[in-house]
């Protein structure tokens, strides 16, 4: 209901303020999308696309950098298609996917600490205690790193609560 009235207002007034209001509202709605570890959007992917933007999850650990995977080297796990840059990385992932998969299904660790699901930049990442975390961008990553233990504790609680309520 609120969306319809906002859209009607934006279309009828045709000015920048209302267009920006509509854009803000759409962004806000996207932040409120629920997420869980049992979601069909596993690993922050849309069905028929590649998990974590096609990056090799193992490479973050073995090469200490994001590396795009190869479409010919993939493994389906947790309803997502994971790409790898080498056969060796694919085999490591198959042996222990949870070791290499990002936390919070690949959603932004900072946003999850605020109980929100936000898309990420796979190049804004960190490994903390042998776990892979992504953030929305490098600025958010830098802020998150300043108090990562606190943010991780909050995000873990939120993730656990969300997954329990979605079962």
Number of C-alpha atoms within 10 A of each C-alpha: 6 8 12 9 10 16 17 14 16 19 13 10 11 11 11 10 11 18 17 12 15 19 14 12 16 12 12 11 11 14 15 12 10 14 23 21 20 15 16 15 18 23 25 25 22 15 13 9 13 20 28 27 19 21 21 29 29 28 20 19 18 9 9 11 16 17 19 17 23 16 13 11 15 20 16 12 16 19 17 22 21 29 27 25 21 16 13 11 20 22 14 13 21 14 9 10 18 13 16 20 23 24 22 24 25 27 27 29 33 25 20 23 21 12 21 21 25 22 19 22 17 26 16 18 23 24 13 12 6 10 14 21 24 27 26 20 16 15 11 16 21 15 11 20 15 10 10 18 12 13 19 19 12 18 23 18 15 19 23 15 13 17 16 12 9 13 9
